Amino acid sequence: MVRTQIYLTKHQREELAAISKAAGKKQSELIREAVDRLINCSMHSRREAVLREAAGIWKKRKDLPDFNSARAEWDRK
């Protein structure tokens, strides 16, 4: 692990201490869990954004063969 120093507001620090005591976990563990949740949420959002951006990128291309025609040729025996 890498040591990192952060600044919290007084309210954040008090609430974190209360949650830590109630959960029986160290404050640093709770902070790591919260950071992991943020990272997972962000990764999911970025993945969705990339997929939305990529959707239909070939839609207006004229240099590609017609998919239905190409697919019909595959079915011929």
C-alpha positions as CSV (number, residue, x, y, z in Angstrom):
1,M,0.0,0.0,0.0
2,V,1.0,3.6,-0.5
3,R,0.6,6.1,2.3
4,T,-1.6,9.0,1.3
5,Q,-2.6,12.1,3.4
6,I,-6.0,13.6,2.9
7,Y,-7.8,16.6,4.5
8,L,-11.4,16.1,5.8
9,T,-13.8,18.7,7.1
10,K,-14.5,18.5,10.8
11,H,-18.0,17.0,10.0
12,Q,-16.5,14.4,7.7
13,R,-13.9,13.4,10.4
14,E,-16.6,13.1,13.1
15,E,-18.9,11.1,11.0
16,L,-16.1,8.8,9.8
17,A,-15.1,8.2,13.4
18,A,-18.7,7.3,14.3
19,I,-19.1,4.9,11.4
20,S,-15.7,3.4,12.2
21,K,-16.7,2.7,15.7
22,A,-20.1,1.3,14.8
23,A,-18.6,-0.9,12.0
24,G,-15.6,-2.0,14.1
25,K,-13.3,-1.0,11.2
26,K,-10.4,1.3,11.0
27,Q,-11.1,4.7,9.4
28,S,-8.4,4.0,6.8
29,E,-10.2,0.8,5.8
30,L,-13.5,2.6,5.4
31,I,-11.8,5.2,3.2
32,R,-10.2,2.5,1.0
33,E,-13.7,0.9,0.6
34,A,-15.2,4.2,-0.3
35,V,-12.5,4.9,-2.9
36,D,-12.9,1.4,-4.4
37,R,-16.7,2.0,-4.8
38,L,-16.0,5.4,-6.5
39,I,-13.5,3.7,-8.8
40,N,-15.9,0.9,-9.7
41,C,-18.7,3.4,-10.4
42,S,-16.5,5.6,-12.5
43,M,-15.2,2.7,-14.5
44,H,-18.7,1.6,-15.2
45,S,-19.7,5.1,-16.3
46,R,-16.7,5.4,-18.5
47,R,-17.4,2.0,-20.1
48,E,-21.0,3.1,-20.8
49,A,-19.8,6.4,-22.3
50,V,-17.3,4.6,-24.6
51,L,-20.0,2.2,-25.8
52,R,-22.5,5.0,-26.4
53,E,-19.9,7.0,-28.3
54,A,-19.0,3.9,-30.5
55,A,-22.6,3.0,-31.2
56,G,-23.4,3.5,-34.9
57,I,-19.9,4.6,-35.9
58,W,-20.2,2.6,-39.1
59,K,-23.8,3.7,-39.8
60,K,-23.1,6.3,-42.5
61,R,-20.1,4.6,-44.1
62,K,-20.5,4.0,-47.8
63,D,-17.3,2.0,-48.4
64,L,-18.6,-1.2,-46.5
65,P,-20.5,-4.0,-48.2
66,D,-24.2,-4.4,-47.5
67,F,-24.4,-6.6,-44.4
68,N,-27.6,-8.3,-45.5
69,S,-26.2,-9.2,-48.9
70,A,-23.0,-10.5,-47.4
71,R,-25.0,-12.5,-44.8
72,A,-27.2,-14.0,-47.5
73,E,-24.2,-15.3,-49.3
74,W,-23.0,-17.2,-46.2
75,D,-26.4,-19.0,-46.0
76,R,-26.2,-20.3,-49.5
77,K,-25.2,-23.9,-49.9
